[in-house]
Amino acid sequence: KSTVATQLALCLVKVGFKVGLLDIDLCGPSVPTILGLGKKEVHSCDQGWVPVYPDQDQRLAVMSIGFLLPDKDSAVIWRGPKKTAMIKQFLTDVCWGNLDYLIIDTPPGTSDEHISVCEYLKSFDPDGAIIVTTPQSVSLIDVRKEISFCRKIGLNIIGIFENMSGFKCPHCSECTNVFSTGGGESLAEQWNIPFLGRIPLDPSLMSSCDSGTSHLNELTESDSLKAIMDYAVSLKKERNS
């Protein structure tokens, strides 16, 4: 999910949007590492916290609990109320500025983080949730619960991405279905949800995430993020129509 959230944010910036990326995976924040921001710190101003900007044009604003921890190995051991308070602070006390999109990277499941962020954003009429799944049945079982959660609280589901959909060989570009394929698409069809595309396992993408470099800039010819870029382009076309 964090890989999809960060790459979607980068794709949206690339097509011209101003984007905020909020990491509310409080116990496992990985967004700072994926974007190469692990050593950055959050600063304050009169209006609240200033998000971290990885680009000089400040078209991508990032906030994560990872920026507030003493080191990357520090554990966050909080009960529900403290998590809820932190999420509220991220949403109300961060100087996001004027954004086209705010992408929120959540942890797996349907716990305090999901309930809190949905409650706080309800009055702003959010576009909805993007579901990320892998193709195998074990993953789909959990994703069905997340779909049910969204339906029960009245949160629109924008669509489903199928991540880790096959392994793309770095030498011959052939795709092998390590975890099977098509599970996300069949789930989308079953629940009448738009299917946004497949994202194959790509060693170059994994390497980019580990090193904190932009996969879009480093490997412009790679098609591992084609589905995400196609979705970003479709949003741009909608705005321009």
C-alpha positions in Angstrom: 0.0 0.0 0.0 2.8 2.4 0.9 4.5 1.8 -2.5 1.2 2.4 -4.4 0.5 5.5 -2.3 3.9 7.1 -2.8 4.1 6.2 -6.5 0.5 7.6 -7.1 1.6 10.8 -5.4 4.6 11.1 -7.6 2.6 10.3 -10.7 0.1 13.0 -9.8 2.9 15.5 -9.3 4.4 14.5 -12.7 1.2 15.3 -14.5 0.9 18.7 -12.9 -1.0 18.4 -9.6 0.0 19.7 -6.2 -0.3 16.8 -3.8 -0.2 16.0 -0.1 0.9 12.6 1.2 -0.1 11.7 4.7 1.3 8.5 6.3 -0.9 7.3 9.1 0.7 3.9 9.5 1.8 5.0 12.9 3.4 1.7 13.9 5.2 1.1 10.6 5.8 4.4 8.8 7.6 3.6 5.5 6.8 6.7 3.4 9.9 8.6 4.5 12.2 5.7 3.5 10.5 5.2 0.1 10.9 8.9 -0.7 14.4 9.2 0.6 13.4 11.5 3.4 14.5 9.4 6.4 16.8 12.1 7.8 14.4 15.0 7.4 12.7 16.7 10.4 9.4 18.5 10.7 9.5 22.2 11.6 6.9 24.5 13.1 5.5 27.9 12.0 2.7 30.1 13.3 0.1 28.0 11.5 1.3 24.7 12.8 3.6 21.9 11.4 5.3 22.5 8.1 5.3 19.3 6.0 8.5 17.9 4.4 9.0 18.7 0.7 11.1 16.3 -1.3 11.0 18.6 -4.4 12.3 22.1 -4.9 9.0 23.3 -6.4 7.2 22.1 -3.3 4.5 20.3 -5.3 4.6 17.3 -3.0 4.0 17.8 0.8 4.7 14.8 3.0 3.9 14.2 6.7 4.6 11.0 8.7 5.2 10.0 12.3 8.5 8.8 11.0 9.7 12.4 10.9 9.0 12.8 14.6 10.8 9.6 15.9 14.3 9.8 17.3 15.5 7.1 14.9 14.0 4.7 12.3 14.1 1.7 14.7 12.0 3.4 17.4 8.8 1.6 18.1 5.4 3.5 18.5 3.6 1.7 21.4 0.3 3.6 21.6 -3.3 2.7 22.5 -6.2 3.9 20.4 -6.9 7.3 21.9 -3.3 8.5 21.4 -3.4 7.3 17.8 -6.6 9.1 17.2 -5.2 12.3 18.7 -2.1 12.1 16.5 -4.2 11.6 13.3 -6.4 14.5 14.2 -3.3 16.7 14.6 -1.9 15.6 11.3 -5.1 16.6 9.6 -5.8 19.9 11.5 -2.3 21.2 12.5 -0.3 20.7 9.4 0.1 23.6 6.9 -0.8 21.6 3.8 -1.5 24.7 1.7 -3.7 24.5 -1.4 -3.7 21.0 -2.6 -5.3 19.2 -5.6 -5.2 15.9 -3.8 -4.4 14.6 -0.3 -3.4 10.9 -0.4 -3.5 9.1 2.9 -1.5 5.9 3.3 -3.2 3.7 5.9 -2.1 0.5 7.7 -3.7 -2.8 6.8 -7.1 -3.6 8.2 -10.0 -1.6 9.6 -8.8 -0.4 13.0 -8.5 2.9 14.9 -6.5 4.7 12.2 -9.2 4.0 9.5 -12.1 5.0 11.7 -10.4 8.2 12.9 -9.4 9.5 9.5 -12.8 8.7 8.0 -14.6 10.5 10.9 -12.4 13.6 10.6 -12.6 13.8 6.8 -16.4 13.1 6.5 -17.3 16.8 6.5 -14.9 17.4 3.6 -16.6 14.8 1.4 -13.5 12.9 0.4 -13.3 11.3 -3.1 -13.0 7.9 -1.5 -10.7 4.9 -0.9 -8.4 3.1 -3.3 -8.1 -0.5 -2.4 -4.8 -2.3 -2.9 -4.6 -6.0 -2.9 -2.3 -8.8 -4.1 -3.8 -11.5 -6.3 -3.8 -14.5 -3.9 -6.9 -15.7 -2.0 -5.4 -15.0 1.4 -5.1 -11.4 0.6 -8.5 -11.2 -1.0 -10.1 -12.4 2.3 -8.8 -9.4 4.1 -9.6 -7.0 1.3 -13.3 -8.1 1.3 -13.4 -6.9 5.0 -12.0 -3.6 3.9 -14.6 -3.2 1.2 -17.3 -4.1 3.7 -15.9 -1.5 6.1 -16.1 1.2 3.4 -19.7 0.2 2.4 -20.9 0.3 6.0 -19.5 3.8 6.8 -20.6 5.2 3.4 -17.1 5.8 2.0 -16.9 5.7 -1.8 -14.5 3.1 -3.2 -12.7 4.6 -6.2 -11.2 1.4 -7.4 -8.8 -1.5 -6.9 -5.2 -1.9 -7.8 -3.7 -5.4 -8.0 -0.2 -5.2 -6.7 2.5 -7.9 -7.0 0.6 -9.2 -10.0 3.3 -11.4 -11.5 7.1 -11.0 -11.5 8.7 -9.0 -14.3 12.1 -10.4 -15.3 14.7 -7.6 -15.4 16.4 -9.3 -18.4 13.7 -10.4 -20.7 10.7 -8.5 -19.3 8.6 -11.6 -19.3 6.0 -11.7 -16.5 5.7 -14.8 -14.3 2.6 -15.2 -12.1 4.3 -15.9 -8.8 1.2 -15.2 -6.7 -1.3 -16.1 -9.4 -3.0 -13.2 -11.2 -6.5 -11.8 -11.7 -7.6 -12.0 -8.1 -8.0 -8.2 -7.8 -9.8 -7.9 -11.1 -12.3 -10.7 -10.3 -12.9 -9.2 -6.8 -13.6 -5.8 -8.4 -16.1 -7.4 -10.8 -17.7 -9.3 -8.0 -18.3 -6.2 -5.9 -19.0 -3.9 -8.9 -15.9 -1.7 -8.2 -13.7 -0.2 -10.9 -10.5 -2.1 -11.6 -7.6 0.3 -11.9 -4.9 -2.1 -13.1 -2.1 -4.5 -12.3 1.3 -3.7 -10.9 3.9 -6.4 -11.4 6.7 -7.3 -9.0 9.6 -5.3 -10.5 13.1 -5.5 -8.9 14.0 -2.0 -10.1 10.9 -0.6 -8.4 11.7 -2.4 -5.1 15.3 -1.1 -5.4 14.1 2.4 -5.9 11.9 2.2 -2.8 14.7 0.8 -0.7 17.1 3.5 -1.8 14.6 6.4 -1.7 15.0 7.3 -5.3 12.2 8.1 -7.8 11.4 5.2 -10.0 9.7 7.5 -12.4 12.8 9.6 -12.9 15.4 6.8 -12.7 13.7 4.4 -15.1 11.5 6.4 -17.4 10.9 3.4 -19.8 9.7 1.0 -17.0 6.1 -0.1 -17.4 5.8 -1.4 -13.8 3.9 1.8 -12.8 1.9 2.0 -16.1 -1.4 1.4 -14.3 -0.8 4.1 -11.7 0.4 6.6 -14.3 -2.6 5.9 -16.5 -4.9 6.6 -13.6 -3.1 9.9 -12.8 -3.4 10.9 -16.5 -7.1 10.0 -16.4 -7.6 12.4 -13.4 -5.8 15.1 -15.3 -8.1 14.7 -18.3 -11.1 14.8 -16.0 -9.9 18.1 -14.5 -9.3 19.6 -18.0 -12.6 18.5 -19.5 
